[in-house]
């Protein structure tokens, strides 16, 4: 059975999903840091580590978004 791979060229402008803004990515970064701190305070080190990993992902994504807008 053949697989059909769809890319943005097949979608109309209204159907394309815009990447999140750098500000939104940083909001998510701070949100996950807060989640991690809350989990640490309740003794959930594994849950906190998960949120720290998510925070790192959003931090890196925000840095990439910033680099993408530099000349």
C-alpha positions as CSV (number, residue, x, y, z in Angstrom):
1,X,0.0,0.0,0.0
2,X,1.5,3.3,-1.0
3,X,2.0,6.1,1.4
4,X,1.1,9.7,0.6
5,X,3.2,12.3,2.2
6,X,1.6,15.7,2.4
7,X,3.6,18.9,2.7
8,X,2.6,22.5,3.0
9,X,2.5,22.9,-0.8
10,X,-0.7,20.8,-0.8
11,X,-2.5,23.0,1.7
12,X,-4.2,26.3,1.1
13,X,-3.0,29.3,3.0
14,X,-5.9,29.0,5.5
15,X,-5.0,25.4,6.2
16,X,-1.3,25.9,7.0
17,X,-0.4,26.0,10.6
18,X,1.9,28.8,11.5
19,X,4.8,27.9,13.8
20,X,4.5,29.3,17.4
21,X,6.0,32.7,18.0
22,X,9.2,33.0,20.0
23,X,7.2,34.7,22.8
24,X,4.8,31.8,22.9
25,X,7.7,29.3,23.1
26,X,9.2,31.2,26.0
27,X,5.9,31.3,27.7
28,X,5.7,27.5,27.4
29,X,9.4,27.3,28.7
30,X,8.5,29.3,31.8
31,X,5.2,27.3,32.3
32,X,7.1,24.0,32.4
33,X,9.7,25.4,34.8
34,X,6.8,26.3,37.1
35,X,5.3,22.8,36.7
36,X,8.7,21.3,37.6
37,X,9.1,23.5,40.7
38,X,5.6,22.5,41.8
39,X,6.4,18.8,41.4
40,X,9.7,19.1,43.2
41,X,7.9,20.7,46.1
42,X,5.6,17.6,46.3
43,X,8.6,15.2,46.0
44,X,7.8,14.1,42.4
45,X,11.4,14.1,41.0
46,X,10.5,12.1,38.0
47,X,7.6,14.3,37.0
48,X,9.8,17.3,37.6
49,X,12.5,15.9,35.3
50,X,9.9,15.4,32.6
51,X,8.9,19.1,32.9
52,X,12.5,20.2,32.9
53,X,13.0,18.3,29.6
54,X,9.9,20.0,28.1
55,X,11.2,23.3,29.3
56,X,14.6,22.7,27.6
57,X,12.8,21.8,24.4
58,X,10.8,25.0,24.4
59,X,14.0,27.1,25.3
60,X,15.9,25.5,22.3
61,X,12.9,26.1,20.0
62,X,12.8,29.7,21.0
63,X,16.5,30.1,20.4
64,X,16.1,28.5,16.9
65,X,13.2,30.9,16.2
66,X,15.3,33.9,17.1
67,X,18.2,32.6,14.9
68,X,15.8,32.1,12.0
69,X,14.9,35.8,12.1
70,X,18.6,37.0,12.0
71,X,20.1,38.1,8.7
